[in-house]
């Protein structure tokens, strides 16, 4: 079970992702979390750097989708402004939303990376179906109370986030 909690990569933020490396690995799609991965939990503004990052991925031919445990009410405008599809109420780490994202992107698990700030939702969910997992540090310390509790559990279970060997 512990191996399912270890991401393939652990980075400071989404902007550190080496897109060339992903392409060399055959990655064609990216599933991304929303809260504290793309934007702070309390903010839904699409800042130019984020918009440019997504535009660059689209120009390179990546298929993109947001998979979030949050509601469309909280994130729909963000997804709309970024012009990418989203799956809300995902109940991560359950497989259903990840499998639906693969279906919408028309890609196989080995062709998709998942990016998120939580080990027990994003990394565990992605690893369960064979996605390439990228853990990023949360953008903000402000977050839902349940998330704060799960982060404590993550630290206990993992000791620290380590890359897969």
URLIN-V884047 format. One record per pair of residues at least 24 apart in sequence whose C-alpha atoms are under 6 Angstrom apart, sorted by the first residue. I is the first residue (numbers start at 1). GAP is how many residues later the second one is. Records with the same first field share a line. If there is no record, write none. Layout:
I: GAP, GAP
//
This chain:
4: 120, 123
5: 119
7: 116, 126, 127, 156
8: 125, 126, 155, 156
9: 125, 154
10: 124, 125, 126
11: 125
12: 124, 125
13: 123, 124
26: 85
27: 84, 85
28: 34, 83, 84
29: 33, 34, 35, 83
30: 34, 82, 83, 84
31: 33, 34, 35, 83
32: 34, 82, 83
33: 33, 34, 35, 83
36: 102, 103
37: 79, 80, 101
40: 99, 100
41: 102
44: 34
92: 29
93: 28, 31, 32
//
